[in-house]
Amino acid sequence: MAHQQHDPAHLPVVVTASWLARNIDAVRVADVRFYLDGRSGRDAYLGGHLPGAVFADVDTDLAAPPTTGGGRHPLPTPGDFAAALGRLGIGDDTPVVAYDDAGGSMAARLVWMLRVLGGSAALLDGGIQAWTGALETGAVTPEPRPRTPRPWPADRVVDTATVRSATADPSQLLLDARVHGRYTGAEPAPVDARAGHIPGARSAAWPDNLAEDGHFAAPERLRERFAALGADTATTVTAYCGSGVTACHDLLALEHAGFTGARLYPGAWSAWAADGELPVETGDGAPGTSAG
């Protein structure tokens, strides 16, 4: 099989472990492990990580403090994000390959944030499990690099009011990246104020972006998946999840499939459900039906 050829300055959405092994000195590797069950991503990182990898903390490096209106993981201010990246040794032109141990569902947040700002960033396909080389233990403290704050593009990040106005327009596609039981409300998350999904949203559970081996599905298969949900005819495509993290997995999968310009609703279900004035749907939410 031919080697993947990628210019580190213009990385695709995903790169293989074999490509990374050959190019690891040309990129900054970021470990973005994060757990909802109380385990520490930082402890997992310290216990064994890819050579030279820095630890990017979802709660503090990739998000602002939670608010009722902004959800559990609001996007950080441009200044705070630039400062965090600089501390991690990620300058204006530093290519980044990020990984986790959960199918890319956490690392996708960093990769999307960098790509939407015009940076070169990719997911390690298959995550840490795909890495066959040795792991390092302990913390990596990189040389800080200057990083220029860049505003979040207004056409790629939307707020609750924008999402609410779109729910009445069937040409504006809203994708829910949470697992299907969260979407239907059958398996509510204890951290959410209410169960269900935003009215009109289509279920696009992030794990379905992966093939059975845990690697990203082929672009053609992803294109079929999102076309079946309406992405090929929609005027806008917006993704959300619980708090704006796994939605980035859908956004990267859309890009991998050739769809451009999809948007993130970072407040996500954590902001929507917290506002008792906003409507909620439960059940499968198939086109033309409404429940709850």
N, C-alpha and C positions, 0 to 999 in steps of 0.2 A: 504494500500500500504506500502511495506517495506521501511524503512529508507535507504537512500543512505549511503553506508559506504565507505569513502575515507580517506586515510592517508594524512594529510595535507602536509607531506613531498614529496608526489608523487601524485599530483592532476591530475585529468583528464582535458580534454579541457574545459568542462563546469561543473558547480555545480549548484544545485538548491538553491533557497532562503531558503527553509526549512533546507537544510544541512548547509548553511552559518549561519543561526540563531543559530544552535546548536554548531557551531565551530568557531564563530566569534572571540573568544579570542585567537585562535590558529593560526590566519592568519593576515596579514596586508591587509586591504581593501583599494583599490585605486579607486577614482572617476576620470574618464577620459572623462567627458563631454566636447565637443568641437563643435563649430558651424561655419558654413561657411557663415552665414547671418548677421554677425556682433554682435550677442549676445555673452556675456561673459560666458564661461564655469565656470570660477572661481566664478562669481556672482551666477550662478545657484547652485554651490557647497555650497557657503556660506549661501544660502537661505534654504538649507535642504539637508542633505546627510546621508548615512548610519552611524550608530554609530562607532566612531573611525576612519572613513575614512580620508585618506589624499588626496589632490588634485594633480594629475599628469597632467602637462600642455603639450599638444601635441606639441606645437610650441617650447617650451624651454627645457622641460625635456626629451622628446622622439624624438627630432630632432635637427640637427645642423642648423645653419642659411641657408636660401635658396641660391642656386647658379644656374646659367644657366645650367651648366653641370650636377649638382646633383639633380636638381628639387626643389620643394617647401619644402619638408620634408626629406632631406638626413638623414641617420642614424647618430646619434651623435658618436663622437669618443668613444672608450671604456672607456677612462679616464673620459670624461664628463658624460657619462651615469652612470658609477659607482658613481661619485660624486653626481649626481641627486638622484639616488636611496638611497645613504647613508643619504642624507638630508631628504628623505621621510621615513626614518626608515626601509629601506629594506636592510638587510645585505646579506651576501653570502648564508645563509640557510633560509631566511625568506620566507615562503609561501605567495603568493599574490593572492587575488581574486579581479578582476577589473570589473567595470561596467560603463555603460553610460545610456543614455535614448534613444538610437538610434539603438536598435537591436544588440548591441555589435560592431557596425561598427567602433567606435573610440577606445573603450577599447581593441579591438583585437590587436591593435598595441603594447601596453604594454605587453599583455599576450604572443604574439608571440615573442617579443624581449627577454623576460625572458626565455621562453621555449627553444628557439633556442640556448641559452647559457647554457642550462642544468638545469635551475631553475624550481621550482615548482610554477606554476601559472595557474589560470583558469579564465574563464569568468563567471560572474553571469548570468545564463540563464534567459532571460526575462528582465534583467537590473533593474534599480531602480523601474520600474513599478511593478516588481514581489515581491518587498519587502513589507511585510505586517506589519512589526514592526514600531516603532516610528523612526522619523528622528531627527538628531541633526542639529543645525545651528551653524554658525561661523567656524573658522578655527581650525584644529587639528594640533598641532606642536609636532611631535613625537621626542623621543630621537634619535639623529643621530646614525647610526650604521656603522661600517666599511664595505666597499664593495670593493672587489678586482676587478680591471678592467679585463675584459675578451674579447679577440678579437672576432669580428664577424666571424663565420665559413665561410671559403672561398667557401665551396661547397653549401652554403645556401643563399648567397647574390651575385647578379650578376650586372654587369655594362652594359652600353649601348652597348659597343662593343660586349660583349658576347651575348646580346639579338639579335643584328643585325646579327651576324653569325648564330644564331639558326633559323632565319626566313626562311632560305633556306633549312632547314632540317625538313621534316614533322614528324619525330619521336620525335622532341623536341616540347612539347606542351606549348603554351603560352596562359594564361588565362587572360582576361580583366575583372576585378571585378567591373567596373563602371556600373551604370544603363545603360540599353540597348540603350537609346537615345544618350548617350555620345559616346558609342561604334560605333554606326552607323554614328554619326555626325549630326543626325537630331536635337539634342538638345545640341549644343555646349556650353561649359562652358566659361563665359566671361574672366576667368583668363588664359585660354589656348591660345597659339599662333595659333594653327590650330585645326580643328575638325576631328574626325575619330578615327582610331585605328592603332596599329602596324600591318603591313601586316602579314597575317597568324594567327593572334590571334583569339581565340574563345571567344565569349561572355559568361561570367560566372558571371552575375550580383550578387553582394553579397546578396541582399535581398532574392534571391531564395534559400539561405541556411537556411532560416527560415520557420517554419510552419505558418499556418494562425494565430495562437495565439501569434506570435512574439517570440516564443521560437525556439531553434535550432531544425531543422528537425532530425528525427531518423537517426542513422548512416547508416542503410541499404538504406534509401532513398537518403542520400547524396552520398553513394557509387554508386548507380545507376546513379545519376546525373553526377558525375565526370567521371564515366566509359563511359557514352554516349558521353562525350566530348573528350574521348581518353586517360584519365589518367591511365587506367589499362594497356595500351600497350606502352605508351610513354617512351622514354629513360630518359627524364628529364621533369619535370613540373615546370613552372615558372609563378608566378602571378604578375600582376601589376594593377595599378588603376590610379587615377589622380596624387597622390603624395606619394604613398607607405603606406597609412593608411588602407583604406578599403580592399586592397589586402590581408592584414593580416587576414581578416575575411575568405576569401577563403582558406588561408593556414591553419587556424585552422579547418575549415570545412573539408578540405582534411584529416587532421590528425584524426579528429573525425570519419571519414569514414574508416580509416585504411590505408590511403596512407601515406608513409613516404618519407622524403627527398625533399619535394617540396621547391622551391627557391623563394626569393623575389627580384624583380627588384625595388629598392627603388626610383630610379630616376623617373621611371614611365612615364606617358604621359606628365607630366610637363617638363621633360628633353627631351624626344623624340621629342615632337612637337616644342620645342624651337630651334631645329637644323634643319634649312631649307634644309640641304643636305639629310636628312633622308626621306625615302618614307612613305607615308600614304595611308591607305585604308579607304573608306567610304562604307556605306551600310551594309548589313547583313554579308558579309564575310563568306558565307557558304563554306564548303569544295569544292575545285575545282573551285571556282569562285573568281574573283577579280574585284574591282571597284574603281574608284576615281584616 
